[in-house]
Amino acid sequence: MHTRRIGDVEVSAIGLGGMPMSIEGRPDEARSIATIHAALDAGVTLIDTADAYHRDADEVGHNESLIAKALASHDLGRDVLVATKGGHLRPGDGSWTLDGSPRHLKQACEASLSRLGVEAIGLYQFHRPDPRVPYADSVGAVRELLDEGKIRLAGISNANPDQIRLANEILGGRLVSVQNQFSPAFRSSEPELRLCDELGIAFLPWSPLGGISRAGELGSAHAPFARIAQAHGVSPQRATLAWMLAKSPVVVPIPGASRPETIRDSAAATELVLGADEIAELDGA
Ligand SMILES: NC(=O)c1ccc[n+]([C@@H]2O[C@H](COP(=O)([O-])OP(=O)(O)OC[C@H]3O[C@@H](n4cnc5c(N)ncnc54)[C@H](OP(=O)(O)O)[C@@H]3O)[C@@H](O)[C@H]2O)c1
């Protein structure tokens, strides 16, 4: 498995997105644990999660608890960077709400620390800007968590270029990652990806395969990806991740999975090298 860097931490170039194992349509716990263990066995050393990855109102942090359990029951678990987030909430009716207030972020971080069973969170990401709270205040809370040693690395998510610059300034140049939506169907985060490349900040594409309900259709919905995948004898999903990895050394995709075979297939994308002509074709597709 090839590696990349998030701050000073070396991680697998493909991470595991934990969301499908905890929201609506999730599998039973045994399959989720098997999926996380399959990721570790394949060399994955980055797992993305959030306190808001849960289904019902009374199970905040379902995904964090699941990951902690899976890591504790696997020999390789200790070397994994767990990247969690705060600032989103799920009231239990399927919706996603926001609270980017410093008070909430600090409480949320404490709760995540306890669920993950660690003294410091590997990577803590401010999940999404809250229009009711000045962005600088939300990121200021993350800076305090960093200064207090409650988190080892600080990241943001769903941010535009101005917010990336502002966050990096507030964090005193210590912003290590930006997690934005990016996939063959959703490319409007290209400016953020390019800015991260320029600043040497990791860029984590979320829903890299088009999202939980669309990932299976990737081959039929995007013909060039399907054709190039076929030429290499791999899945369209694997070809998509290889295309993303080729965009910049700061890119670290985090495909979600709820089955061992899908994360195994995605993890192998780090071994797939596409030709310059193929990358150019997919860039323009
Ligand atoms: N920051 C944010 O606001 C935000 C928002 C959304 C997501 N995220 C993060 O990004 C991660 C990824 O996004 P996502 O889970 O929404 O969507 P995604 O990664 O685009 O798609 C996930 C689905 O792809 C399928 N899949 C994965 N690898 C595959 C392969 N090689 N071949 C065929 N199917 C494959 C999985 O199927 P199976 O379930 O059958 O394994 C899974 O359900 C999330 O898990 C979460 O950690 C962050």
The ligand as an SDF file (V2000), in Angstrom:
LIG
                    3D

 48 52  0  0  0  0  0  0  0  0999 V2000
  -17.3040   15.7160    5.4080 N   0  0  0  0  0  0  0  0  0  0  0  0
  -18.5160   15.4670    4.9860 C   0  0  0  0  0  0  0  0  0  0  0  0
  -19.3990   16.3300    5.0210 O   0  0  0  0  0  0  0  0  0  0  0  0
  -18.8240   14.1050    4.4600 C   0  0  0  0  0  0  0  0  0  0  0  0
  -20.0290   13.8530    3.7770 C   0  0  0  0  0  0  0  0  0  0  0  0
  -20.2430   12.5680    3.2840 C   0  0  0  0  0  0  0  0  0  0  0  0
  -19.2860   11.5750    3.4790 C   0  0  0  0  0  0  0  0  0  0  0  0
  -18.1380   11.8320    4.1750 N   0  0  0  0  0  0  0  0  0  0  0  0
  -17.0940   10.8150    4.3900 C   0  0  0  0  0  0  0  0  0  0  0  0
  -16.6760   10.3220    3.1290 O   0  0  0  0  0  0  0  0  0  0  0  0
  -16.7960    8.8950    3.1220 C   0  0  0  0  0  0  0  0  0  0  0  0
  -17.0830    8.4020    1.7370 C   0  0  0  0  0  0  0  0  0  0  0  0
  -18.3070    8.9140    1.2440 O   0  0  0  0  0  0  0  0  0  0  0  0
  -19.6280    8.0010    1.1280 P   0  0  0  0  0  0  0  0  0  0  0  0
  -19.5060    6.8200    1.9820 O   0  0  0  0  0  0  0  0  0  0  0  0
  -20.7620    8.9430    1.3310 O   0  0  0  0  0  0  0  0  0  0  0  0
  -19.6880    7.6390   -0.4170 O   0  0  0  0  0  0  0  0  0  0  0  0
  -18.7270    6.8650   -1.4410 P   0  0  0  0  0  0  0  0  0  0  0  0
  -17.4250    6.5810   -0.8250 O   0  0  0  0  0  0  0  0  0  0  0  0
  -18.7570    7.6210   -2.6990 O   0  0  0  0  0  0  0  0  0  0  0  0
  -19.5570    5.5380   -1.6600 O   0  0  0  0  0  0  0  0  0  0  0  0
  -19.6890    4.5920   -0.6340 C   0  0  0  0  0  0  0  0  0  0  0  0
  -20.2240    3.3110   -1.1940 C   0  0  0  0  0  0  0  0  0  0  0  0
  -19.3730    2.8620   -2.2160 O   0  0  0  0  0  0  0  0  0  0  0  0
  -19.3730    1.4820   -2.2550 C   0  0  0  0  0  0  0  0  0  0  0  0
  -18.0210    1.0820   -2.6630 N   0  0  0  0  0  0  0  0  0  0  0  0
  -16.8580    1.4170   -2.0530 C   0  0  0  0  0  0  0  0  0  0  0  0
  -15.8040    0.9020   -2.7190 N   0  0  0  0  0  0  0  0  0  0  0  0
  -16.3180    0.2140   -3.7620 C   0  0  0  0  0  0  0  0  0  0  0  0
  -15.7350   -0.5530   -4.8030 C   0  0  0  0  0  0  0  0  0  0  0  0
  -14.4060   -0.6710   -4.8970 N   0  0  0  0  0  0  0  0  0  0  0  0
  -16.5630   -1.1390   -5.7100 N   0  0  0  0  0  0  0  0  0  0  0  0
  -17.9030   -0.9790   -5.6130 C   0  0  0  0  0  0  0  0  0  0  0  0
  -18.5160   -0.2630   -4.6390 N   0  0  0  0  0  0  0  0  0  0  0  0
  -17.7250    0.3330   -3.7330 C   0  0  0  0  0  0  0  0  0  0  0  0
  -19.6560    0.9930   -0.8620 C   0  0  0  0  0  0  0  0  0  0  0  0
  -20.5230   -0.1140   -0.9590 O   0  0  0  0  0  0  0  0  0  0  0  0
  -20.7760   -1.1600    0.2340 P   0  0  0  0  0  0  0  0  0  0  0  0
  -21.5570   -0.3820    1.2570 O   0  0  0  0  0  0  0  0  0  0  0  0
  -21.5490   -2.2100   -0.4290 O   0  0  0  0  0  0  0  0  0  0  0  0
  -19.4480   -1.5720    0.7610 O   0  0  0  0  0  0  0  0  0  0  0  0
  -20.2370    2.2100   -0.1620 C   0  0  0  0  0  0  0  0  0  0  0  0
  -21.5390    2.0470    0.3330 O   0  0  0  0  0  0  0  0  0  0  0  0
  -17.9270    8.6450    4.1220 C   0  0  0  0  0  0  0  0  0  0  0  0
  -17.9860    7.2880    4.4850 O   0  0  0  0  0  0  0  0  0  0  0  0
  -17.5690    9.6120    5.1980 C   0  0  0  0  0  0  0  0  0  0  0  0
  -16.5180    9.0860    5.9800 O   0  0  0  0  0  0  0  0  0  0  0  0
  -17.8980   13.0940    4.6500 C   0  0  0  0  0  0  0  0  0  0  0  0
  1  2  1  0
  2  3  2  0
  2  4  1  0
  4  5  1  0
  4 48  2  0
  5  6  2  0
  6  7  1  0
  7  8  2  0
  8  9  1  0
  8 48  1  0
  9 10  1  0
  9 46  1  0
 10 11  1  0
 11 12  1  0
 11 44  1  0
 12 13  1  0
 13 14  1  0
 14 15  2  0
 14 16  1  0
 14 17  1  0
 17 18  1  0
 18 19  2  0
 18 20  1  0
 18 21  1  0
 21 22  1  0
 22 23  1  0
 23 24  1  0
 23 42  1  0
 24 25  1  0
 25 26  1  0
 25 36  1  0
 26 27  1  0
 26 35  1  0
 27 28  2  0
 28 29  1  0
 29 30  1  0
 29 35  2  0
 30 31  1  0
 30 32  2  0
 32 33  1  0
 33 34  2  0
 34 35  1  0
 36 37  1  0
 36 42  1  0
 37 38  1  0
 38 39  2  0
 38 40  1  0
 38 41  1  0
 42 43  1  0
 44 45  1  0
 44 46  1  0
 46 47  1  0
M  CHG  2   8   1  16  -1
M  END
$$$$
